[in-house]
């Protein structure tokens, strides 16, 4: 008799999700997937407590999505981030990915699904589910206004900025902006600027009264942000949002089935 499936998600584009997990490894040691009937949500504050990551994967955008946990509107599944990355490491560009949990098991099953051109059989991995109290990370000041459309930058272009800051051995990347433009400056160990890149919005006007919002992010997180282009299709636009008394928000797509939002505030170092 087959075991009851409590939760199952079959992603056709497994490579983008694999790369998403790769992004998370430097930001958090354990990741909680909050599952319900319609979606998977992963919301957490990073180790340095200056970045909140908010990921949503829509069940109706996947090849198959199932939720059969009785008497629970939502359920948290916590696993080790490194183990999750190891389990998905073999997922290639054209491969799918299936993540599921069966009744009576203390492990989450992760199965790469090879494309039809691949030879050999995929091997499932089984990741220990960590049983611990779940404390949701609350997102505050999440409303950036209906008229705030964000500053749009191609994902590859932003990756090049982040990689340049890393190559120049900058300690921090300063991100400043408003509704009219976004400005990136790499800060070297001696406090001087090693790089400078400014991007204007399509509706930029030199006469605009622009209230500047600024954050300084350490290079460890910049290395994470440099991988945003790997979780969405080439040419996808990232959006940067600036609003007074709110964190700087970066918004990206995850493949064609999810969203990744990062809320940044100044690090304390």
N, C-alpha and C positions, 0 to 999 in steps of 0.2 A: 504493500500500500504506500503510495507516494505521500510525502510530507506536505502539509499545507504551506503555501507561500504566503508569508505575512506582508512582504514588500518586494517589489521588483521594478527595476527601471532598465529599459533596453535603449541605449543611445546609439544611433546609426553612426554619428560622427564622434567616435570614442576618442579620437586624437585630441580634440579641443578640450575635452574634460580631463584627459590625462595631463595636458599641459596646465590646466587650471590647478590640479593637485600639486604639480611641480611648483607653481607660484606660491602655494600656501606653506610649503615646507619650512621656509625661513621665517615665516610670520607667526606660526602657532605650532605647538608640539602635538596637540590633540584637536581633532576637528569633530564637531557635532553636526550631523545631518538631521535636521528636524523635518520629519516626513509627515505628510497628511494625504488626503484623498486627491489633491490636485497638484502638489508640487513638493520639491525638496528645497529647503532653505538652510543656508549656512551663514550665520552672523556672529562675528567675534571681534574682540579687540586684540591687536597684535601684542607681542611680548613687551614692546617699549611703551605701550599704552598711548600712542599718538596716532594710530590709524585703526579705524573700524572698517572691516570688510563685510559686505553684505551681498551674498550670492543667492540667486533664485533660479531654479531649473523648473520649467513648466512641464507638467506631465503630459498635457495634450499635444505638446510639440515633439514628443518622443515616439519611437517606433512602437513601444509598449510601456504602459505604466500601470502598476497594480498596488493597491493598499487594502489589506484585509486584516487589520488589527481591531478586534472587537472592543467596543466600549471605550475607545480612545480616539478623540478627534485628531490628535497629532501625537507623534512619538519621537523622542530623541535617540539617535544611534551615534554613540561616540566611539571613535577609533583613533589609533596612532597615525599621525599624518605621514610619517616615514614609511610605515607599513603599507599604507594606501598607495603611496607613490611606487613602492617596489612592486606591488601587485599589478599596477597598470603600466609598468615600464616597457613592456613588450608591445604595447598598442601602437600600430603604425598609422600613417597618414590616411589610409583608406579603410581602417579597421573600425569595427563597432565595439561596444562595451556593454556588458550586462552586470548589474549590481543587484543582488537579491539576498533575502533573509528568509529562512524557513523555520517553521514552528519547531521548538525544542532545541534549537541550535544556539550556542553562545558565540557564533562566528558569523561574520558577514562574508558572503561569497562574491568574488570579483572574477568575471570571466571575459577576457579579451575575445572578440569574435573576428577572426581573420577574414579578409576579403576573399572573394572566389578565386583570385589569381594566386593566393598564397597556398603553399603546400604544408602539410603537417596539421596536427590537431592542436587546438588551443587548450591550455591547461588552466584550470580554475585555481585561484588562491583563496585562502580562508583566513580572514583577519579577526583577531580577538575583539569582541565588543566590550568596551570598558563600561562597567556599571558604576555610575556615580550620579549624584544629584545634578540636575540640569538647571542652570541659572541663565536665562536668556539675556543677551546683550541688548539693551534698549537703545534705539536710535532716537535721538532728540534733535529738535530743530530740523526736521527732515523736509520741511516745505520750503522750496527755493523760489516759489512764486510761479504762476502760470505764464508770466511774460519773460521769465528768465530762460532763454533757449540754450544757454551755454555757448562756450567758445569751442568750435570744432577743429580737431587736428587729426590727420590720418594716423592710424595706429603705428605704422612703420616709421613715420617721421618722429613720433614721440619716443619710440624705442631707440632711434639713433641719438636723440638728445640724452637719454639716460645712459646709453653706452658710452657716449663721449665723456660724460661726467665721470664715469668709471675709469676709462682709459687715462684721463688726465689726473686720476687719483684725488678727485675732490672728496672732501669729507661729507659735504652736504649738497643738496640741490635746493635752491630757493625758488619757490613757485609763487608768483604774485600775479594779480590780475583783477579784473572787474568785468562788467558786462561788455566792455569794448575790446579788451585784449588780454592775453596771458603772456607772462614773461618768465623765462627760465634762466637762472644763473647758477653756475657751479662754483661752490666755495672751497678754495684750497685750504690746506692745513694752516697756512699763515694768515687766513682770514680774507685774502684777496680773491677776486673773481677769476676763475680759469676759463670760463665759457659764458656766453651770453646769447640768448636766442629769444626773439619776440615774435608773437603771432597775433595778427589783428583779426577781429571778427568781420564777417561780411558786411555788417552794418556800422563799421567803425567810422567815427566822426571826431576829428581833432578837437572840435569845440565841446565834446561831451564832458559833463561834470562827472568824473569817474572816481568813486571812492575805492581806493586800493586795498585789497585783502592779500595778506602775505603769510606763508608758512615756510618752515625750514625742515627738510626731511633728510635723515642720515642715509649714507650710501647703501646700507644693507637693504633698506626698503626700496631705494631707487633700482637696485638690481632686480627686485621683485617686479616693479612696475615696468621694467624694460621687457618683460615677457608678455605684456598684455597683447601684443600683436600676434602671439602664438595661439590665443584662445578664440580668435575671431577670423573671419575671412579677410584676405588681402584687400586693402583699400577701405576697410571699415573705419568709420570716424569715431574717435573718442570725443567725449564732451566734458569740458571743465566748467564748473559752476562756482561763482564767487558771490557771496552775500554777507552783509555785515552781521556779526555775532554768530556766524555759522562756520563749520569747518569747510575747507575747500573740498569739493566733491568731484571725483572722476568717475565717469560712467562708460562702461564698455559692454559689448555683447559677448555672450559665450556661444560660439557657433551660431545656430539659428534657433536655439531652444532656451536661452537663458540670458540673464543680465548679471553684471558684476559691477557693484558700486563701492568705491573706496572713499571714506571720509577722513581727511587729513587735518591735523592741527600741529602746532609747533612741538617738536620734541624737547625734552627738558635738558638734554645735554648741551 
